[in-house]
């Protein structure tokens, strides 16, 4: 396998990290992050990969695809969630109304404060169950750290091969497999 194929696979792996970073991403921040994770690459190499493999253009494509998926999410999931929350809110208001009618006769039933609490808790419970309480950092940790562990494990696995070409070939094949298995929707 040629050096250019191995280089492209390596560049694609680093691009994947780059594309998953927050919007204030930079090559310097990428370099800091991957070196802390135990991957050995220079900032100069990252800059070269970025220019040679059109990372900025590819990032725009990834972001456009993400926006499309977000539109689909908004149209489908958020609308369904809002309908459920509206129905839940109506049910809670009904319970609160009944409770308020009984408060006059028996103050130990449902107080106005309890009714508000019931509505607020129901809404928060739905959002938490749907994963809305998670932030981007938690998502990055959930996705990127296992990927880094897989790539480091692959590196350790192929590093024992004596033949440099076989080592490079096995790393490229393994890296491609990791990317395909984990990020089918994020990489062209």
C-alpha positions in Angstrom: 0.0 0.0 0.0 1.4 3.3 -1.0 2.4 6.0 1.4 -0.2 8.4 0.0 -3.0 6.0 0.8 -1.7 5.6 4.4 -1.3 9.4 4.7 -4.9 10.0 3.4 -6.3 7.5 5.9 -4.3 9.2 8.7 -5.4 12.6 7.5 -9.0 11.4 7.3 -8.8 10.2 10.9 -7.5 13.5 12.1 -10.2 15.3 10.0 -12.8 13.3 11.8 -11.5 14.6 15.2 -11.4 18.1 13.8 -15.0 17.9 12.5 -16.3 16.8 15.8 -14.8 19.7 17.8 -16.8 22.7 19.0 -17.4 25.6 16.6 -14.3 27.4 17.9 -12.1 24.5 16.5 -8.6 25.2 15.3 -5.7 23.1 14.2 -3.8 24.2 17.4 -6.7 22.9 19.6 -6.8 19.7 17.6 -3.1 19.2 18.0 -3.3 19.8 21.7 -6.3 17.4 22.0 -4.8 14.5 20.0 -1.4 14.7 21.6 -3.0 14.6 25.1 -4.8 11.4 23.9 -1.4 9.8 23.0 -1.3 10.3 19.3 1.9 11.6 17.9 1.6 14.2 15.2 3.0 17.6 14.7 1.1 20.8 14.2 2.9 21.2 10.9 1.6 17.9 9.7 -2.0 18.8 10.7 -1.7 22.1 8.8 -0.3 20.2 5.7 -3.2 17.6 5.9 -5.7 20.4 6.3 -4.5 22.2 3.1 -3.8 19.1 1.1 -7.1 17.3 1.8 -9.3 20.4 1.8 -10.5 20.2 5.4 -12.3 23.6 5.3 -14.4 22.6 2.3 -15.0 19.1 3.8 -16.0 20.7 7.1 -18.6 22.8 5.3 -20.0 19.6 3.7 -20.2 17.9 7.0 -21.9 20.9 8.6 -24.4 21.0 5.7 -25.2 17.3 6.2 -25.6 17.9 9.9 -27.9 20.8 9.3 -30.0 18.5 7.0 -30.2 15.9 9.8 -31.1 18.6 12.3 -33.9 19.7 10.0 -35.2 16.2 9.8 -34.9 15.9 13.6 -36.8 19.1 14.1 -39.6 18.1 11.7 -40.0 14.7 13.1 -38.8 14.2 16.7 -39.3 17.7 18.1 -42.8 18.0 16.7 -43.7 14.6 18.2 -42.1 15.6 21.5 -44.1 18.9 21.5 -47.3 17.1 20.8 -46.7 14.7 23.7 -45.7 17.5 26.0 -48.8 19.4 25.0 -51.0 16.4 25.8 -49.1 15.8 29.1 -49.5 19.5 29.9 -53.2 19.3 29.3 -53.5 16.2 31.5 -51.5 17.9 34.2 -53.7 21.0 34.0 -56.7 18.7 34.3 -55.2 17.1 37.4 -54.3 20.5 38.7 -57.8 21.8 38.1 -59.4 18.9 39.9 -56.9 19.4 42.7 -57.8 23.1 43.0 -61.5 22.2 43.2 -60.7 19.9 46.1 -58.3 22.3 47.9 -61.3 24.2 49.3 -62.7 21.1 50.9 -59.4 19.3 51.7 -56.2 21.3 51.6 -54.0 18.2 51.8 -54.9 17.2 48.2 -53.1 19.1 45.4 -52.0 22.7 46.1 -51.4 25.3 43.3 -47.7 24.9 44.0 -48.0 21.2 43.6 -49.8 21.7 40.3 -47.0 23.9 39.0 -44.4 21.5 40.2 -46.2 18.6 38.5 -46.2 20.5 35.2 -42.6 21.5 35.5 -41.4 18.1 36.5 -43.3 16.4 33.7 -41.7 18.6 31.1 -38.2 18.2 32.5 -38.7 14.4 32.7 -39.7 14.3 29.0 -36.7 16.3 28.0 -34.3 14.3 30.1 -35.8 11.0 28.7 -35.3 12.4 25.2 -31.7 13.3 25.9 -32.2 17.0 25.6 -30.3 17.6 28.9 -27.0 16.5 27.4 -24.6 19.0 26.1 -22.1 19.0 23.2 -19.2 18.2 25.5 -20.9 15.1 26.8 -21.6 14.0 23.2 -18.0 14.6 22.2 -16.7 12.5 25.1 -19.2 9.8 24.3 -18.1 9.6 20.6 -14.5 10.8 20.4 -12.9 9.1 23.4 -13.9 5.5 22.3 -12.6 6.3 18.8 -9.3 7.5 20.2 -9.0 4.3 22.3 -9.7 2.2 19.2 -7.1 4.0 17.1 -4.5 3.8 19.9 -5.3 0.1 20.3 -4.9 -0.4 16.5 -1.6 1.5 16.6 -0.3 -0.8 19.4 -1.6 -3.9 17.5 0.1 -3.1 14.2 3.3 -1.6 15.8 4.5 -5.1 16.5 4.8 -5.9 12.8 8.4 -5.8 11.7 7.7 -5.0 8.0 7.0 -1.3 7.6 4.8 -1.7 4.6 2.7 -4.4 6.3 2.4 -2.2 9.4 1.3 0.8 7.3 -1.1 -1.4 5.3 -2.7 -3.0 8.4 -3.0 0.4 10.1 -4.7 2.0 7.1 -7.1 -1.0 6.8 -7.8 -0.9 10.5 -8.3 2.9 10.6 -10.7 2.7 7.6 -12.6 0.0 9.4 -12.9 2.1 12.6 -14.1 5.1 10.6 -16.6 3.1 8.6 -17.9 1.3 11.7 -18.3 4.4 13.9 -18.9 7.3 11.6 -20.6 6.2 8.4 -22.8 9.3 8.3 -20.0 11.8 9.0 -17.3 11.0 6.4 -17.5 10.9 2.6 
